[in-house]
C-alpha cells in the first residue's frame, strides 16, 4: 500500500482506505472474549470487596468512643474521606 506524500503531509483518500484490510474475530469468538472479560470483572469486584472488608477494624472501640469521631475514622478508616 502506498500513500501520496508529495506534499510532505501523508494523505488518505477513498482508494487508500478501501485497500485497508481489517481483521475481526468471529461473533462466537467475540462472545467468548466478552464472557472472559465479564468473568474477570466479577472476580475483580469480589477481590475489591474482600479487600474492603479486610480493611475494616477488628474488634470494638473503647466504650463511649463514637464512631463518628474524626480521630476514630482517621485511624480505622484512612481510605474514607470524612467531611466532618
C-alpha positions in Angstrom: 0.0 0.0 0.0 1.4 3.4 -1.0 0.5 6.8 0.3 0.9 10.1 -1.6 3.4 12.1 0.4 4.4 14.5 -2.4 3.3 17.5 -0.2 5.2 16.2 2.8 2.0 15.5 4.6 0.6 12.0 4.3 -2.9 12.0 2.9 -5.7 9.4 2.8 -8.3 9.1 0.1 -11.1 6.7 -0.6 -8.9 4.4 -2.7 -6.3 4.1 0.1 -9.0 3.4 2.7 -10.7 0.8 0.6 -7.5 -1.1 0.4 -7.1 -1.4 4.2 -8.0 -4.9 5.4 -9.5 -5.0 8.9 -9.5 -8.4 10.7 -12.2 -9.1 13.2 -12.8 -12.2 15.2 -16.0 -14.1 14.5 -19.2 -13.4 16.5 -18.6 -16.6 18.5 -15.0 -15.6 19.4 -16.1 -12.1 20.3 -18.8 -13.5 22.6 -16.2 -15.8 24.2 -13.8 -12.9 24.8 -16.7 -10.8 26.3 -17.6 -13.7 28.6 -14.0 -14.0 29.8 -13.8 -10.2 30.4 -17.1 -10.2 32.3 -15.9 -13.1 34.5 -12.7 -11.1 35.2 -14.7 -8.0 36.1 -16.7 -10.1 38.6 -13.6 -11.6 40.1 -12.0 -8.1 40.5 -15.2 -6.8 42.2 -15.2 -9.8 44.6 -11.5 -9.2 45.4 -12.1 -5.5 45.9 -15.0 -6.4 48.3 -12.7 -8.8 50.2 -10.0 -6.1 50.5 -12.5 -3.5 51.7 -13.8 -6.0 54.3 -10.2 -6.8 55.4 -9.5 -3.1 56.0 -12.4 -2.8 58.4 -11.4 -2.6 62.1 -11.5 -5.8 64.1 -12.9 -5.6 67.5 -14.8 -2.7 69.0 -13.6 0.7 70.1 -13.5 1.6 73.8 -16.9 2.2 75.3 -18.1 5.8 74.8 -15.8 6.3 71.8 -18.1 7.4 69.0 -17.6 6.0 65.5 -18.3 9.5 64.0 -15.3 10.8 65.9 -12.8 12.1 63.3 -9.9 10.5 65.1 -11.6 7.1 65.0 -12.4 7.5 61.3 -8.8 8.6 60.5 -7.3 5.6 62.5 -9.6 2.8 61.4 -10.9 4.1 58.0 -7.9 6.1 56.5 -9.3 5.4 53.0 -12.6 7.2 53.8 -12.5 11.0 53.5 -14.8 12.3 56.2 -16.3 15.7 55.5 -17.0 16.4 59.2 
